[in-house]
């Protein structure tokens, strides 16, 4: 994360986000590990929490936290919002352009050949990759 320009990094393998007294203006949560009420504890009084749950196709998983955030936002000075990303051809083309121009750097933990796809899935299921895990397909596979 420091390589990508972050000023402050929390190594979740050695410390929790709730350890210490640091407060943040912005928290961006992918996947909904913590409840909005829990994350409010690390926000400044007027901080913002943005929760992202992909395109919203999960059944119930993200709905609870999205509703909690919307209701809680009515009663606190902090901003608690949901952000739903949708994969479109246009969005992927724009991301490709940013990468090719050097304005966006993807972080890839490991790349596996298709024959080792099971190991790639296992790494993701363990929840500890330090970036994206990719599987390559070549014509000789």
SVG drawing of the C-alpha trace seen along z (x, -y; Angstrom):
<svg xmlns="http://www.w3.org/2000/svg" viewBox="-33 -17 40 46">
<polyline fill="none" stroke="black" stroke-width="0.4" points="0.0,0.0 2.9,-2.4 4.2,-1.7 0.8,-2.8 1.0,-6.1 -0.8,-5.4 0.4,-7.7 -0.7,-5.3 -1.0,-1.5 -2.4,1.0 -1.0,4.5 -4.1,6.5 -1.9,9.5 -0.3,7.8 -2.7,5.1 -6.4,4.4 -8.0,1.3 -9.4,0.5 -6.1,0.6 -4.6,-2.8 -6.2,-6.2 -5.8,-7.2 -9.0,-8.5 -9.5,-8.8 -11.4,-11.2 -12.2,-8.3 -12.6,-4.6 -13.3,-2.5 -14.5,1.1 -14.6,3.8 -16.7,6.8 -18.3,5.9 -15.9,7.4 -17.0,4.9 -20.4,3.3 -20.9,-0.4 -21.2,-1.1 -17.8,0.6 -16.0,-1.4 -17.5,-4.7 -15.2,-4.3 -12.1,-5.0 -13.7,-7.9 -13.3,-11.5 -16.5,-13.3 -17.2,-14.3 -15.5,-11.3 -16.9,-9.2 -17.4,-5.5 -17.8,-4.1 -18.8,-0.4 -18.5,1.5 -20.2,4.8 -19.7,5.3 -22.7,5.2 -25.2,6.0 -26.0,9.6 -25.4,11.2 -28.6,12.3 -28.7,10.9 -25.0,10.4 -24.5,6.7 -28.1,5.6 -28.0,5.5 -24.9,3.3 -26.2,1.1 -29.5,0.5 -27.6,0.0 -25.4,-2.6 -28.3,-4.5 -30.2,-4.6 -27.2,-5.4 -26.2,-8.3 -29.5,-10.0 -28.4,-10.3 -24.6,-11.0 -22.3,-13.7 -20.5,-11.1 -21.3,-10.1 -22.0,-6.4 -22.6,-5.4 -22.8,-2.3 -21.0,-2.2 -22.1,0.5 -19.7,1.2 -20.9,2.6 -18.6,4.1 -19.3,2.7 -17.3,2.8 -16.8,-1.0 -15.5,-0.8 -13.1,2.0 -11.8,0.1 -11.3,-3.0 -9.3,-1.0 -7.2,0.5 -6.4,-2.9 -5.4,-4.1 -3.1,-1.1 -1.5,-1.4 -0.9,-5.1 0.8,-4.3 -1.9,-6.2 -3.2,-3.0 -1.0,-0.2 -2.7,3.1 -1.3,5.1 -0.9,8.7 0.0,11.1 0.5,14.2 -0.1,15.5 -1.0,19.2 -1.2,21.2 -4.6,22.7 -3.4,26.2 -2.8,24.7 -6.1,22.9 -7.1,24.9 -4.1,23.3 -5.2,19.9 -8.7,20.4 -7.3,21.8 -5.1,18.7 -8.2,16.4 -10.3,18.5 -7.7,18.2 -8.4,14.4 -4.7,13.4 -3.5,12.4 -1.5,9.2 -3.2,8.1 -5.1,9.8 -4.6,13.5 -4.6,14.2 -4.9,17.3 -3.4,17.3 -4.6,19.3 -2.3,20.0 -2.8,21.9 -0.7,24.8 -2.9,25.5"/>
</svg>
